[in-house]
Amino acid sequence: MTIQLLKTDATNKDFQKLVELLDRELATIDGDDHTFYHQFNGIDQLKYVIIAYQDQKPVSCGAFKVLDKQTVEIKRMYTLKNYRGSGLASKVLAALEDWANNLSFTRCRLETGVRQPDAIRLYTKNNYQPIENYGQYLGIENSKCFEKIL
């Protein structure tokens, strides 16, 4: 079982396929709220993408976008269902953090939904601290925001 991490951007077809699966899953989880969240999850501007390949199959991904001079926002984290629980998402997240740190960013932020306990566990396990909702998530009850200082 060989794991490879690829640095790429949103033009990568494997990333686009994984995001399509993510969006389908989120549409089910978010229900009526999906349209609100979906508007903030376009990928065409994402320049920093990590894809995890297991035995050359794309199985997990994540990305970040720049919020300000110090801060990036983690976006589009997803792992195929059959590969969850194996630590792949943590590897992708760590690679994103390292990449951001190498580009001189000092903070990662992210938003996830209260209906996504697995995502919340992933972020808390990786030392993300709950913060007040920020930006477009201010006042949104189903959003939970986190931050990690790199």
N, C-alpha and C positions, 0 to 999 in steps of 0.2 A: 504494500500500500504506500505509494509515493504521493506526497503532497507537494505541489508547486504553487507558489504565489506569484501572480503576474501583476505588475504595475501597468496600467493602461488608462484609457479615458472612455467616455460614454459612447464613442463610435464603435466600440468592440461588440461584435454580434453576440458573443457568449454572455456578456453583461446584459445586453438588451433582452435576451431570452430569459435570464434569471429574474430580471426586473418585471417582465411580463407575468411570470409565475407569482412573484411577490404581490403585484397589484391585484391579481385575481384573489389571492388569499386575504389581502387586506379589505377588499370589497366585501367579502363574507364577514370578516371580523368587525369591520366598522359600520356595516349596514348603512343607515341613512346618513351617517357622518362622512362616508367615503368621499363624496364630491368635495366637501370642504378641505379635507386633508390632501386629496389628490392634486389639487391646484398648486401645492407647494413641493410636489415631488417629481417635477419634470426632470429629465436627465440630460437634455441637450446641452446644458451649460456645465456639466460635470467634467472637470479636467483631471481629477484625481480618483482613480478607481482601482480597487484590488479585486482580483478574481482568484479563488482557490480552486485548483484542479486536483482531483484525486484520480490517479491512474489516467491522466489526460482528459478526464471528464470534468466540465465546469460544475461545481457543486455548491459554492458559496461565494458571496460578494459583499462589497461595501464600498462606500465612497465618502469623500468630504468636499464641502464647498467652503470658500473663504467668507467669513462674516465681517471681520475687521482685521487690523494689522496683527493682532495677537490671537485671534480666535477662528477656529474652523468648526463647521457643523457636520457631524457624522450623519450620513444619509444612506438610504437604500441597502441596509443590512439584510441579508437573506441567506438562508441555507436550505437546500432541498430537504424535505421531511425525512427521508431515509438516512440522512447524514447528520441529523441533529443529535446533540448530546455527545459528540465526539471531540469537541474542542475547536472545531473549524472556525466558528464565528469569533471566538476569542483570538485565534491566530490572525484572522482578517482584521479585526479591530486593532490588535497590537501593531500590525503592519501599517495601518492607516495612521495610528498615533506616531509611529516612528517617522513616517514620511512627513507628516505635519511638523514634527519636531525638527527634522532635518531642514525644513524650509523656514525655520525660525518662528513658528507659531508656538504659543505657550499654553493654549487652552483649547480643549475640545468640548463642545456642547452638543446636545441632541434632544430630540423630542420623540417620545413613544406614547402609545396609547395605554390607558388603564386596563383595557381589555387584552393586553398582551403581556401576561405575567412571565412568559419565557424570556421576552426581550428585557423586561425589567430585571430579572435575575441575571441575565448576561451582563448588563451594564453595572449592576451593583457588585457582582463578582469581580469585575474588572476595575473596581475602585472609582466608579462614577458616583458623585454625590447628588442627591436631589436638590434642585434649585427652584426658585420662582419661575413660573412660565415666562417666556420671553417672546418678543416680536409678535408674530401673528398668532401665537398660542396663548397670549395674555387673556385671562378670563375664560379659557376653554376647559371645561370640567373634565373632559375625557382625555386631556393631554397631560403627560407627566414629563417634565424636563430634567435633565441631568447635566453635570459638568465634571470635567476632570482637568486638573492642572498637570501639564506635562513636565 
